[in-house]
């Protein structure tokens, strides 16, 4: 599925004929978003016809009550349409409501991350051999590197409090922040407002790398709509900062 998505998204990336529209929520969507999701849905219909599907562009098609695929054809569409290479296709499988498989494919960065419950988390770069992922061992927020996307959606003073409390701050944004947590390159990432398709593929990768991924209040990120990823050692301290 990721290979099929990469073929479409890379073919349309930086194309002068890319079609861009504005959705009712005022976010952009391109013909590449829609074509990619439709291709993934076609593959699932062929190989997993009884599974449910939830996608950002075409909504929900209910079937199985226990298995649901969650698709974000291009996470980082604003980057994609401006020629910034930080975007990815997110593919997740929830089993009984739990994110159990996640794939994040970022072909313009030549990177792919994936995990399945009990099988560890992995990353490949180009044609190199895949390597296992492990979160960092930083155990103090004051020594931590923090990444986010932007200032939209944060409660008053909350983002500023985390920025002031951490050692290093960068807005790598979207999926990449959380994959960097899984790699151990940074120590915590947080975003206050996300859809299920923005998060479902990220959660098993962070968890299988040894980290924690929850909502800001420690609850189920997919139900609450916020996501905080940490190396686990920092999770309780970060939750205090966020509240």
SVG drawing of the C-alpha trace seen along z (x, -y; Angstrom):
<svg xmlns="http://www.w3.org/2000/svg" viewBox="-21 -32 43 42">
<polyline fill="none" stroke="black" stroke-width="0.4" points="0.0,0.0 2.8,-2.4 4.6,-1.6 1.4,-2.4 0.9,-5.6 4.5,-6.7 4.2,-6.2 1.3,-8.6 2.5,-11.2 6.0,-11.5 4.6,-11.7 2.4,-14.7 4.9,-16.4 6.0,-19.8 3.9,-19.3 2.8,-22.5 -0.6,-20.8 -1.4,-19.9 -5.0,-20.7 -5.7,-22.3 -9.1,-23.0 -10.2,-24.3 -12.3,-22.0 -15.2,-23.2 -12.8,-23.3 -10.6,-25.7 -7.7,-23.2 -6.3,-22.4 -6.7,-19.2 -5.0,-18.2 -5.8,-15.7 -2.9,-13.7 -4.6,-13.4 -7.8,-12.0 -6.1,-9.7 -3.8,-8.2 -6.7,-7.5 -8.8,-6.0 -5.9,-3.7 -5.5,-2.5 -9.2,-1.9 -9.2,0.1 -6.3,2.3 -8.1,2.8 -11.3,3.7 -9.4,6.4 -7.3,7.8 -9.4,7.0 -12.9,6.6 -14.5,7.1 -12.5,4.5 -13.8,1.0 -12.0,-2.0 -11.8,-5.6 -10.0,-8.1 -9.5,-11.8 -10.8,-12.5 -13.6,-10.0 -14.9,-9.4 -15.9,-6.1 -17.0,-2.9 -18.2,-0.7 -18.0,3.1 -16.0,5.0 -16.6,4.0 -13.2,5.1 -10.8,4.2 -10.6,0.6 -8.0,-0.9 -7.3,-4.6 -5.8,-6.5 -4.2,-9.9 -3.2,-10.0 -0.9,-13.0 -0.2,-14.3 1.3,-17.7 -0.7,-18.8 0.3,-22.4 4.0,-21.4 3.2,-19.2 1.6,-21.9 4.4,-24.4 7.2,-22.0 8.4,-21.3 9.4,-17.6 8.1,-17.1 4.9,-15.1 3.9,-11.4 1.2,-8.9 -0.1,-7.4 -1.6,-3.9 -2.9,-2.4 -4.9,0.7 -6.9,0.5 -7.9,3.8 -10.8,3.6 -10.2,-0.2 -6.4,0.1 -3.8,-1.2 -2.0,2.1 -0.2,1.5 1.3,-1.8 3.1,-2.8 4.5,-6.3 5.9,-6.7 7.7,-9.9 9.2,-9.3 10.5,-12.8 12.6,-12.3 13.4,-8.8 12.2,-7.5 9.6,-5.0 8.7,-4.1 6.5,-1.1 5.5,1.0 3.1,3.7 2.2,4.5 4.8,6.9 7.1,6.6 9.0,3.5 9.4,0.3 11.5,-0.2 12.8,-2.8 14.4,-2.5 16.3,-5.3 16.5,-4.9 17.8,-1.4 19.5,-1.0 18.8,2.0 15.9,1.3 17.0,0.4 15.1,0.9 14.0,-2.3 14.4,-3.2 13.4,-6.3 15.9,-8.5 16.8,-8.2 16.5,-11.9 14.8,-11.9 14.3,-15.7 12.1,-18.1 14.7,-20.8 17.2,-18.7 14.7,-17.7 14.3,-18.5 10.7,-19.4 8.9,-19.6 5.5,-20.8 3.7,-22.0 2.5,-25.5 0.7,-27.7 -2.8,-26.9 -5.2,-25.2 -3.1,-25.5 -4.8,-26.7 -3.6,-30.0 0.0,-30.0 0.3,-26.2 2.7,-26.2 4.8,-29.0 5.1,-27.0 6.5,-23.9 8.8,-26.1 10.2,-27.8 10.6,-24.5 12.6,-22.6 16.2,-22.8 15.6,-22.9 12.5,-23.7 11.8,-23.1 8.7,-23.0 9.5,-20.0 5.7,-19.5 3.1,-16.9 4.1,-13.2 7.9,-14.0 7.9,-15.3 6.5,-12.0 8.8,-9.9 11.8,-11.8 10.6,-10.8 10.5,-7.2 14.0,-7.5 15.3,-9.0 16.4,-12.1 14.1,-14.3 12.4,-13.6 8.8,-14.9 6.3,-16.1 2.8,-17.5 -0.1,-18.7 -3.4,-19.9 -5.9,-19.3 -5.7,-16.3 -8.0,-13.9 -7.8,-10.2 -6.1,-9.8 -3.3,-12.2 -2.5,-10.0 -3.4,-6.4 -0.3,-5.3 2.0,-7.2 0.9,-5.7 2.1,-2.1 5.4,-3.3 6.1,-5.5 4.9,-2.8 6.9,0.1 10.0,-2.1 9.5,-2.2 7.8,-5.6 4.3,-6.7 1.7,-8.3 -1.5,-9.6 -3.8,-12.6 -2.7,-15.6 -4.7,-14.4 -3.2,-10.9 -6.3,-9.4 -6.9,-7.8 -5.5,-10.2 -8.0,-9.0 -11.0,-9.8 -9.7,-13.0 -8.2,-14.5 -4.8,-15.6 -1.4,-13.7 1.6,-13.8 4.5,-11.6 7.4,-11.2 10.2,-8.8 8.1,-7.6 10.5,-8.9 9.1,-12.4 5.4,-11.7 4.1,-12.5 6.2,-15.7 5.0,-16.9 1.4,-16.2 1.8,-18.5 3.1,-21.2 0.2,-20.9 -2.2,-21.4"/>
</svg>
